[in-house]
C-alpha cells in the first residue's frame, strides 16, 4: 500500500512498484481516504505486506499557523498508520523521510574541524551575511557532505515532524519486530510537481514564475547549495527499499540524492535558459527556517540499496522546465 499515492512523489512510486510486478493499493486524501482515519486503514490493510508511506504535509510552511497542520498530518497521521499496521500484522515500512532533519548540514573549520553552526542570526541575514560562521572562532566555514549518522538538528516545523516520523517508525519497529527503511529525500523535482503553492519545492516555484512570464525570485545570494534529485530516481530508490535488508526490530536510513550538488541560482538559471527567460533575479531576501548548505553523501544508498541516481542535472532540468 502506498499512502499519498495521488501526490507528486507517491504517484511515481506507485507506478514504479506496479511496473515491477507488485500489486499496489493506494490511499490518498484526494480520493477521500485520510491516513489519519483508522477505518480507512482497516479497510485497506488486510493482505498488505509492505506500506510505503509518502503521505505528508510538505514544504517550509508560511508561518506558525501551519504548526497544527504539520503535526496533525505528519506526526499524528504516521502514528495512526503505524498502530493500524500493528493491528494487521504488517511488518515492513518504507518511510519518505527528508534531508531537512539535518538542519544546517555539515561544516568544517580550518582550525576546529567539524562544527555544527547554530541558527543563523537575523542581523547577519539582514546584512547579507548568509554563510554561517564557525561557532567557536567566527571564521568562515567550508561545507561538507552529510552522512546518515550526522546528528539531526531540525530548523523548522516540517523538519521537526519528519524527524518525529522516523522516531515513531523506530518505536513501531522495536515494539512489533517490524523493519523500517527511511529514505531521506533531498530536493526532489520532476513531472507532476505541484504548481502555484508556497508549500511546493523551490524548483516548482521557479517554474511557476517562468510560466507566468516572471523572473524566478532567488533568495539570499543564490549560492546556497542543494542536491536536486529527479523524482523517477526517487521512485527507483523506493522500489529498492521494499526488499532491502533491514533487520527485524530496527530502522535503517539512507540519503536519496544525486551526488552532484548545485546552487539554487544555478537551478533557476537552468530552468530560465530552457524556457527562454526571463533571467532570474537575486533578491537578497531570506526565510528564517531555511538553511544555507545541505549536501548529502549517497555512498550508503549505493552500497546497501544498490541505488545510484541515473538522471543528471542538465537532462532533468530540461525535461522539468517543459513539463
N, C-alpha and C positions, 0 to 999 in steps of 0.2 A: 504494500500500500504506500502510495506517495501522498503526503499531505502537501497542500499548496500546489496541487497538480495542474491548475489552470494558470499559475503565475509565471513570471518571466523565466526563472530557472527551473521551476517544477515541471513545466510542460516539456522542456528539453530533456530533463531527467527521465520522465515517464516514457517519452519516445525512445530514448536510448535503451531503456530496460525492455520495452516491447520488441525493439529491433533485435535484441539479443536473445529473444525467446522467452522472456518472463511474462507471466500473467500479472497484469497490473490493475489494481483498483485505485481510484483517485478520490481524494477528499479535498474540497476547496470551498471557501466561503462564497465564491462567485456562483457556485452551484447549489448554495443553500445548506452546505454541510460545514459546521464550525468545529475546529479542533478542540474547542472548549466545551463541546456538547457530549457528555458521556453516552447518551442514547445513540447518537450518530456513530460513535466509535464502536459501541456494542453491536451495531448492525453490520459494520464493515469488517471488523477484525476477525471474526471466526474464519479459520482456514488460512489466515495470513501468516507467512513465515518471517518476513522482514518488513520493517517500517522504515521508509526513507522520509525523514522529517524536514520538509522545506518551508512549511507554513510559518510566516513571521511578519511582524511589522518591521519594516526596514528603513534605512536612511538615518541621517543625523537627527532629524526632527526639526521642529520650528522653534519651540520654547518649552518651558517646564510644564505647560498644559498638556504636552504629549506624554508625560510620565505614566499616567494611569493606563493609556493605551498600550505602551510598550510592555509594561508589567503584566497586563491582562493577557495579551496575545502570546508574548514570548515566554513569560515565566509561568503564569497560571495555565496557559494552553498546553505547554510542554508537560507540566505536572499532571494534568488531566489525561493526556495521551499516555504517559508512562504508567499511570495507575490502570488504565484500560488494557494496556499491553500485558501487564502482570495478571489481570483477570483472565485474559485469553491465552496466556502461556506463550506469548510472542517473545522470543529471546534474542532478537537481533535488531539493532537500531543503527541506522546511518543518519547522522545529525548534520544539518547545514549550520556550521559554526562560522566564525569570521575572524579575519586578521585584526579587527578593531579591539579585540580583547587585549592585545599587546600594548595599547596606548601609544606612547611616543616612539616605540620601537627601540632599537639598539644603537648606541653611540660609543665612540672611542675617543678618549682624550689623550693627547700626546704624552702628558705627564702621569695621568692617573688610570690609564687603561679603560676597561669597560665601565661606563657610568650610566645611570638612569636619570635623565633630567626630569624635574618636576613640571607641572603645568606651566605653559608659557605665560608670562606676566602681561597684563593688558597694556601697561606703559610701553613695554618693548614692542608689542604688536602695533600700537598706535604710531610708533616711531619707525615702523618698517623693519624692525629687527626680528625677523621671523625664525631664524635658526636658533634653537636653544643652546645656551652656553653650558660649559661644564659646571655642574652644581657644586663642585669643590673649589675650583680656581677661577671660574668665569671665562676660561679660554674657549676658542672655537672648537667645535667637535666635528669628527667625521662620522657619517652614518655607516652602519654595518648590517649585514643580513641577520634577520631574526630566525632563530630556530624554535622548534616546538617546545623546548624546555625553558625558553625565556619566561620569566615570571610575568603573569598578567598584570596589567595596570590600566583598566578601562577608564576612558576620559569623558564619556557621555552616556546618556540613558540607554541608547541602543547597545553600546558596548557592554554595559553592565548586565543587560538582560541576556546577551549572547553568552557571556561567561556563566551566568546563572543556569542557562540551559545545559552547559557542559557539566556543571556540578550536579544538577538534578539527574542527568543521564548516568553519571558515575555512581550516584546513590542507588539508582534503579539497578544498575549492573551488579553492584555488590549485594543488594538485597535479594535479587532474583536469580543470580547466576547467569544473567544475560551478558551480551557483549555489545559495546557501543563504539562505533567508528565516527569520530568527529572530524569533519572536513572544514578547515579554516580557510574559507574562500578569501582571496584577495580581491582586487577591484574587477568585478565581473561585468562584461559588456557583451552585446551581440543582438541578434534578431529578437524581436518581441519585447525589448526593454521598454518599460513604461515611459510615456511622454507627459510633459507639462505637469509635473508634480514635484514639490520640494522634497519629497521622500525618495525620489529616484537618485541613481548614482550620477556623478558629475558628467560622465560620458553622455548619458541621456539628456541631461540639462543642456549641454553644449549643442547636441544635435537638434533639440527643440528650438534653440535660439537661431541656429543656422537655417532651419526650415522656415522660420518666420522672417528671414532676411536680416536678422540682427546679429552683431558680432558676439561670439562667446565671451562672457564676462569671467575672466580668470582671476581668482582671488590671490591674495598675497602678491608675490613677485612671479608666480608661475613656475618656480623652481622646486616646489615640493614634489618629492619623488614617491611613486607608487609602482605596483606591479599590476598591469592590466592583463587579465586572463579571459579568454573567449569562453562564452557560455557552453559551446559544444565540447570544449576541453573539460569544463567543469562537469558536464553530464558524463563524460567518459570516466572521470575520477569517481563519481558516484557508482557507476557500474562496477568498477574495480573494488570499491569498498564493500559492496554487498557480499562478496565472498572472501574478503581479506582475512588474514589470520590474526584474530583478536582473541586472546584467552578469555574464557568464561569469567565473569565477575569483574571485568575491567573495562576502562575506556582508553582508547588509543587515538591520538590526534595527529593530523597531517596538515601541513601547509599546502594549499592548492593554488599554485601560482605559475606564471610563465617562465620565471627565472631570468627575465630580461626587463629590468625596471626602466621606466621613462618618467619624465616630469609631466605634471598636469599641463604645463604650457605646450610641451611637445605634442601631447594628445590633442589639445584644442587646435593647434596648427595643422596637424594631420587631417582632422575632420574638415576644417575650413578649406584646406587646399583641395581635398577631394570634391567638395561641393562648389568650388569656385568662389569662396569667400562668403561674407566679409571676414577680414582678418580678426583674430581675437584681440580683445582689449584687456590689458593687465591693469587691474583696478586698485591693488593695494588693500582692498577690503579683506576681512577675516571673519572667521567664526570661532568662538571660544572653544567649542567642542572638537575642533579639528586638531590634527597632529601634523607635524612638519614632514617627516620622512618615515615610511614604513615599507620595508623591503624584505621579502621572505627568502629563506633558503628552501628550495624544493627538493633537497637531497633525500630526506627521509621518505617522501612520497615516491621518489624514483626507486629507492632501494626496496621498500616494503610493499608498495602497491603496484610497482611497475608503471607508474604514471609519469609521463612527460608531456608537457603541452606541445601540440602539433601545429597550432595556428599562430603564426608570427604577428608581431605588432602591425607591420605595414599592411599585410594582406587583410588582417582582421579589421583594421580601421577603415580600409577602403570599402569592405563589404558593409560595415556598420553605418558608415556615412550615408549609404544609399538605401539602407533597409527601412 
